[in-house]
Amino acid sequence: MSASLHLAVDLGAESGRVALGRLERGRLSLQLLHRFPNVPVLMGGYLHWDLPLLWQQVLHGLKSAPRGVSSLGVDGWAVDFALLTRSGALVTLPRHYRDARHQLAYQRVLGQLSRAEIFAESGIQFLPINTLYQLAALQGEAPELLAAADRLLMLPDLLHFWLSGRAVGERSNASTTQLLRPGEGWSEFLLARLGFPARLFPELVPPGTVLGPLRPELSSGLGWDLDVVAPCSHDTASAVAAIPALEPGWAYISSGTWSLVGVELDSPRLGQEALDRNLTNESGLDGSVRLLRNVMGLWLLQECRRAWGGGEDYAALAGAAAELPALRWLFNPDAEVFLAPNEVAGPMPLRIQRYCQQNDLPVPDSRAELVRAVHDSLALRYLWVLGQIERVAGVRVQRLHVVGGGSENTLLCQMTADVTGREVVAGPAEATVIGNLLVTARATGALGGSLREVVASSFPLKHYLPRRIAGLDQALALLGNLP
């Protein structure tokens, strides 16, 4: 079979990129065409995404592509959405999921409906950032925006609409809203009880749906055409689709701004145990379910670095931290105080130090100590979440596949192996882009076999074996008891 070319747009909370994939003889190679920052803007007291700038950057990447590309798909982060009028115009710029006002709506909704009612309908982890609570915040503060809207699109779906003219909801990202019944459609019960207009919620399509060709005004500007395909448009779903796991007994950590720790199952877990442990059931490729939990992730390190001026690279910060003793400075990375950005809640280093002081924990003073605290605390949290998932799913995890940017963080990968006592298989770092490309390639007939076999044969992996480290027993005694 001759080579085929495919494009992926991957939107991350810190940056975005447009990448070219070349698929030939069962192997995939990547070329980064364009990378761009993704910087939210504070307007009118609300944190928003700068969609016009993101769209401009996506088009720049598209124009950098060679002739002969046959497919294009967009993936991005979950929960955030855009509201459109009947004519397709934006009602307003989408709000950022870290906007502090969502917390008030979260509490208000949980006063209207019980956790059990919401979880039975959605199977989704309770987080104030979820689409459900964002909509409730708009409903309470700016009902005129909902009244003006004809439809709601998750952000990758919005870009697919701008590219192809077809407005639909891809299922993997729709499942993160906490408004979708697992394996079914939008929850009529939740929409009715919360007063959300049913007209807002689009037709659902599975990953790998060909949406159509580029809009004529875009294809004429390029001088050629391609198919727009909805991949797993939730970035974690794309990353999990590209995990090179060819044997059973594995779990994954999609490691980036967030760390998503989970397993892949055939059916959701909607019982009391999953609810009590605040686990989430999200849709994946080919009807799979990702039973997982969100952990705060490298956001903590990103915000520390920003507070320090952004001059040091991540490798230098982690290298200095690796020289320090392990497990001396620990905190709960999922504490609510760490959710907001520096501009809203103050510098992350001070928040970590204040948290430790208030909870009688050793306080990290230097930059290296703070970075060490972040890495060690994340590794401990991974173990705690892994135990919750094993009990609810009824599985025993033998190895952890770490994908995403965090797979290149040697300190975090080794600490994860040491703390969990499992082998860690790290890579590929570009799993999200790879999953996007391979799903769109399969949808257009360029790939007929296993996605994971292509990944395993195309990209190098690094293995970390667990070591004995001092202080682990004492650290494990804190597990699950950190405030």
C-alpha positions in Angstrom: 0.0 0.0 0.0 1.3 3.5 -0.8 1.9 6.1 1.8 -1.0 8.2 3.0 -0.8 11.7 4.6 -3.0 12.9 7.5 -3.3 16.0 9.6 -4.0 16.4 13.3 -4.9 19.5 15.2 -4.3 19.1 18.9 -5.4 21.8 21.2 -3.9 21.7 24.7 -4.6 24.0 27.7 -1.0 25.4 27.4 -0.3 25.1 23.7 -1.6 23.8 20.4 0.0 22.2 17.4 -0.8 21.0 13.9 1.0 17.8 12.9 1.4 15.8 9.8 1.4 12.0 9.9 2.8 9.7 7.2 1.4 6.2 7.3 3.3 3.6 5.2 3.7 -0.2 5.5 2.2 -0.3 8.9 4.4 2.4 10.4 3.6 6.1 11.2 6.0 9.0 11.2 5.3 12.5 12.5 6.2 16.0 11.4 5.3 19.0 13.5 4.1 21.7 11.1 3.1 24.4 13.6 3.1 25.0 17.3 1.4 27.9 19.0 0.7 29.1 22.6 -2.8 29.0 24.0 -3.1 31.9 26.4 -6.5 32.6 28.0 -7.7 36.2 28.4 -9.4 37.9 31.3 -12.3 40.1 30.0 -15.1 41.6 32.0 -14.0 39.7 35.0 -14.2 36.3 33.3 -11.5 34.1 32.0 -12.1 33.2 28.3 -10.4 31.3 25.5 -9.0 33.4 22.7 -10.8 31.5 19.9 -10.1 33.9 17.1 -6.4 33.5 17.7 -6.6 29.7 18.0 -8.5 29.5 14.7 -6.0 31.7 13.0 -3.2 29.5 14.2 -5.0 26.3 13.0 -5.4 27.8 9.5 -1.7 28.7 9.5 -0.8 25.1 10.2 -3.3 23.9 7.6 -1.7 26.1 5.0 1.7 24.6 5.9 0.6 21.1 4.9 1.8 19.5 1.7 -0.6 18.5 -1.1 -2.0 15.1 -0.9 -3.2 15.1 2.7 -6.4 13.0 2.8 -7.8 13.6 6.3 -7.9 16.1 9.1 -9.2 15.8 12.7 -9.2 18.0 15.8 -8.9 17.0 19.4 -8.7 19.1 22.5 -9.4 19.3 26.2 -12.7 18.4 27.7 -15.7 20.2 29.3 -15.4 23.7 27.7 -17.9 24.7 25.0 -19.1 27.4 22.6 -22.7 28.6 22.2 -23.8 29.4 18.6 -26.8 31.2 17.2 -29.1 29.7 14.6 -26.9 31.2 11.9 -23.8 29.7 13.4 -22.3 32.9 14.9 -20.6 32.8 18.3 -22.8 34.1 21.1 -19.7 35.0 23.1 -16.1 33.7 23.6 -16.1 30.4 25.5 -15.3 30.7 29.2 -12.3 28.9 30.7 -13.0 25.9 32.8 -10.8 27.3 35.6 -13.1 30.4 36.1 -13.7 30.6 39.8 -17.5 31.2 39.4 -18.1 27.6 38.5 -17.6 26.6 42.1 -20.7 28.4 43.2 -22.8 26.8 40.5 -21.4 23.4 41.5 -22.6 23.9 45.1 -26.0 25.1 43.8 -26.6 22.1 41.5 -25.7 19.7 44.3 -28.3 21.4 46.4 -30.9 20.6 43.7 -29.9 17.1 42.8 -28.2 14.4 44.7 -24.8 13.0 43.7 -26.5 9.6 43.2 -29.0 11.0 40.8 -26.4 12.8 38.7 -24.0 9.8 38.7 -26.7 7.3 37.7 -27.4 9.4 34.7 -23.9 10.3 33.7 -21.3 8.1 35.4 -18.9 11.1 35.5 -16.6 12.3 38.3 -17.7 15.3 40.2 -15.6 18.3 39.4 -16.7 22.0 39.4 -15.2 22.4 36.0 -17.6 20.0 34.3 -19.8 21.4 31.5 -22.9 20.8 33.6 -21.8 23.3 36.3 -20.5 25.8 33.7 -23.9 25.8 32.1 -25.5 26.3 35.5 -23.2 29.2 36.1 -24.3 30.8 32.8 -27.9 30.1 33.6 -27.6 31.9 36.9 -25.4 34.9 35.9 -26.1 35.4 32.1 -29.4 33.7 31.1 -29.6 35.9 28.1 -26.6 34.0 26.6 -28.4 30.7 26.8 -31.6 32.3 25.4 -29.7 33.6 22.4 -28.1 30.3 21.7 -29.4 27.6 19.3 -26.7 25.0 19.9 -23.8 24.0 22.0 -20.6 22.6 20.6 -17.6 21.3 22.5 -14.5 23.2 21.3 -13.1 20.5 18.9 -16.6 20.1 17.6 -16.7 23.9 16.9 -13.5 23.7 14.9 -14.9 20.7 13.0 -18.0 22.9 12.2 -15.8 25.7 11.0 -13.8 23.3 8.9 -16.6 21.2 7.4 -19.9 23.0 8.0 -21.3 20.1 9.9 -22.3 20.7 13.6 -22.3 17.5 15.6 -21.2 16.3 19.0 -18.4 13.7 19.0 -19.2 11.1 21.7 -15.8 10.9 23.6 -15.8 14.6 24.4 -19.6 14.8 24.9 -19.2 12.1 27.6 -17.2 14.5 29.8 -20.0 17.0 30.1 -21.8 15.0 32.9 -24.9 15.4 30.8 -24.6 12.2 28.6 -26.0 8.8 29.6 -23.2 6.2 29.2 -23.6 4.5 25.8 -26.8 6.3 25.1 -27.9 9.9 24.4 -28.2 13.2 26.2 -29.8 12.8 29.6 -33.4 14.0 29.3 -33.7 13.8 33.1 -30.8 16.1 33.8 -31.7 18.6 31.1 -35.2 18.8 32.4 -34.4 19.0 36.1 -31.7 21.7 35.5 -33.7 23.7 32.9 -31.2 23.4 30.1 -32.8 23.9 26.7 -32.8 20.6 24.8 -32.2 22.4 21.5 -28.7 23.2 22.6 -27.5 19.6 22.5 -26.3 18.3 19.1 -26.6 15.0 17.3 -24.0 12.6 18.6 -21.5 10.7 16.4 -18.9 8.1 17.3 -15.1 8.6 16.8 -14.1 8.0 13.3 -17.1 9.7 11.7 -16.3 11.4 8.3 -18.0 14.8 8.6 -17.4 15.8 5.0 -14.9 17.8 2.9 -13.5 21.1 3.8 -15.7 24.1 3.3 -15.3 25.5 -0.2 -13.8 28.7 0.9 -11.1 26.8 2.7 -10.3 24.2 0.1 -10.1 26.9 -2.7 -7.6 28.7 -0.6 -5.5 25.6 -0.3 -5.9 24.5 -3.9 -6.8 20.9 -2.8 -9.4 19.1 -0.7 -9.5 16.6 2.2 -12.0 14.9 4.5 -12.7 16.3 7.9 -13.0 13.4 10.4 -14.1 13.5 14.0 -11.4 11.5 15.8 -11.6 10.8 19.5 -11.9 14.6 19.9 -11.3 14.4 23.7 -7.5 14.5 23.9 -7.3 11.8 26.5 -9.5 9.5 24.4 -7.1 10.0 21.5 -4.1 9.4 23.7 -5.6 6.1 25.1 -6.4 4.9 21.6 -2.6 5.2 20.8 -1.3 3.4 23.9 1.0 0.6 22.6 -0.4 -2.1 25.0 -0.5 -5.4 23.3 -1.1 -7.6 26.4 -3.7 -7.4 29.1 -3.2 -6.2 32.7 -2.4 -2.5 32.0 -3.5 0.9 33.1 -2.6 4.2 31.7 -1.6 7.7 32.9 -2.1 10.3 30.3 0.3 12.8 31.7 0.2 16.5 30.9 -1.5 19.5 32.4 -3.9 17.0 33.9 -3.0 13.4 34.8 -5.7 11.0 33.8 -5.3 7.7 35.6 -7.4 4.8 34.4 -8.2 1.5 32.7 -10.0 0.6 29.5 -13.2 -1.5 29.9 -16.0 -2.9 27.8 -18.8 -1.4 30.0 -19.2 1.4 32.5 -19.1 1.1 36.3 -22.1 3.0 37.7 -22.5 1.4 41.2 -22.1 2.9 44.6 -18.4 2.0 44.8 -17.6 4.1 41.7 -19.7 7.0 43.0 -18.1 6.8 46.5 -14.6 6.9 44.9 -15.5 9.7 42.5 -14.5 7.8 39.4 -15.5 8.7 35.9 -16.7 6.6 32.9 -15.8 8.3 29.7 -16.4 7.1 26.1 -13.5 5.9 24.1 -12.8 4.4 20.7 -15.0 1.6 19.3 -17.5 1.7 22.2 -14.8 1.3 24.9 -15.1 2.9 28.3 -12.3 4.7 30.2 -12.8 4.2 33.9 -10.5 6.8 35.4 -10.0 9.7 37.7 -8.5 13.1 37.0 -5.4 14.1 39.0 -4.3 17.7 39.0 -1.1 16.8 37.0 1.8 18.9 35.8 -0.4 22.0 35.9 1.2 22.4 39.4 4.7 22.6 37.9 3.5 24.7 35.0 2.1 27.3 37.3 5.1 27.2 39.6 7.4 27.9 36.6 5.2 30.7 35.4 5.4 32.3 38.9 9.2 32.1 38.7 9.2 33.9 35.4 9.3 31.0 33.0 13.0 31.1 32.5 14.0 27.6 33.5 13.1 24.6 31.3 11.3 21.7 32.9 14.2 19.3 32.5 16.5 21.6 34.5 13.9 22.0 37.3 13.4 18.2 37.5 17.1 17.6 37.4 17.7 19.8 40.4 14.8 18.1 42.3 16.2 14.7 41.6 19.3 15.5 43.7 17.1 15.9 46.8 15.8 13.1 49.0 12.5 11.5 48.0 9.2 11.7 49.8 10.2 14.4 52.3 7.7 17.1 51.1 4.2 15.8 50.4 0.8 17.3 49.8 -2.5 16.4 48.2 -2.2 17.6 44.6 -6.0 17.4 44.2 -6.8 19.9 46.9 -9.2 22.5 45.6 -6.8 25.4 46.4 -4.6 24.3 43.4 -7.3 24.4 40.7 -7.2 28.1 39.8 -4.5 29.9 37.8 -1.9 32.2 39.4 -3.8 35.3 38.2 -6.9 34.3 40.2 -5.6 32.5 43.3 -2.1 33.8 43.7 1.3 32.2 42.9 1.3 28.4 43.0 4.5 28.1 45.0 3.0 30.2 47.8 -0.2 28.2 47.7 1.7 24.9 48.1 3.7 26.3 51.0 0.6 27.7 52.7 -1.2 24.4 52.3 1.7 22.5 53.9 1.9 25.0 56.8 -1.8 24.8 57.5 -1.8 21.0 57.5 1.4 20.6 59.6 3.4 19.1 56.8 7.1 19.8 56.0 7.2 23.0 54.0 9.2 23.0 50.8 11.3 26.3 50.7 13.5 26.3 47.6 12.5 25.8 44.0 14.1 22.4 43.9 12.1 21.3 47.0 8.9 22.6 45.5 9.5 20.7 42.3 10.4 17.6 44.3 7.2 17.9 46.3 5.1 18.1 43.1 6.7 15.0 41.6 6.5 12.9 44.8 3.0 14.0 45.6 1.7 13.1 42.1 3.3 9.7 42.3 1.6 8.9 45.6 -1.7 10.2 44.3 -1.4 7.9 41.3 -1.0 4.9 43.6 -4.0 5.9 45.6 -6.2 6.4 42.5 -4.9 3.1 41.0 -6.1 1.2 44.1 -9.5 2.8 43.8 -9.8 1.8 40.2 -8.6 -1.8 40.7 -11.3 -2.3 43.4 -14.1 -0.9 41.3 -13.1 -2.5 38.0 -12.1 -5.8 39.6 -8.8 -5.9 37.8 -5.1 -6.2 38.8 -2.8 -3.8 37.0 0.6 -5.2 36.3 2.1 -2.3 34.3 1.5 1.4 33.8 1.6 3.0 30.3 2.5 6.7 30.7 1.8 8.8 27.6 1.8 12.5 26.8 4.4 15.1 27.7 4.9 13.7 31.2 6.2 10.5 29.6 9.5 12.4 29.0 9.8 13.4 32.6 12.3 10.9 33.9 11.9 11.8 37.6 8.1 11.5 37.5 8.2 8.2 35.6 10.8 6.6 37.9 9.0 7.9 41.0 5.7 6.4 39.7 7.4 3.0 39.2 9.0 3.2 42.7 5.8 4.2 44.5 3.3 2.0 42.7 5.6 -1.0 42.5 4.7 -1.5 38.9 6.8 -1.4 35.7 6.2 1.9 33.9 6.3 1.9 30.1 6.8 5.5 28.9 5.8 6.8 25.5 4.9 7.9 23.1 4.9 11.5 24.2 2.8 12.5 21.2 0.1 9.9 21.9 -2.7 12.3 21.5 -1.6 13.4 18.0 -0.9 9.8 17.1 -4.3 8.6 18.2 -6.0 11.4 16.3 -4.1 10.6 13.1 -4.6 6.9 13.2 -8.4 7.2 13.8 -8.8 9.5 10.9 -6.6 7.3 8.7 -8.7 4.3 9.5 -11.9 6.3 8.9 -10.7 7.1 5.4 -9.6 3.6 4.5 -5.9 4.1 4.9 -5.5 1.7 7.9 -7.1 -1.6 8.2 -5.3 -3.2 11.1 -4.7 -2.5 14.8 -3.9 1.1 15.8 -1.9 -0.1 18.8 0.3 -2.4 16.7 1.1 0.5 14.5 2.1 2.6 17.5 4.2 -0.2 19.0 6.1 -0.7 15.8 6.6 3.0 15.1 7.8 4.7 18.3 10.5 3.9 20.9 9.4 3.3 24.5 11.3 3.6 27.7 10.9 1.1 30.6 11.2 2.0 34.3 11.4 -0.8 36.9 10.5 -0.1 40.5 13.3 0.4 43.1 13.3 0.4 46.8 13.4 4.0 48.2 13.8 5.3 51.7 10.7 6.7 53.4 8.2 4.8 51.2 6.5 3.0 54.1 6.0 6.3 56.0 4.8 8.0 52.9 2.3 5.2 52.2 0.9 5.6 55.7 -0.2 9.1 54.6 -1.9 7.7 51.5 -5.5 8.7 51.3 -5.2 10.7 54.5 -3.7 13.9 53.1 -6.2 16.7 53.5 
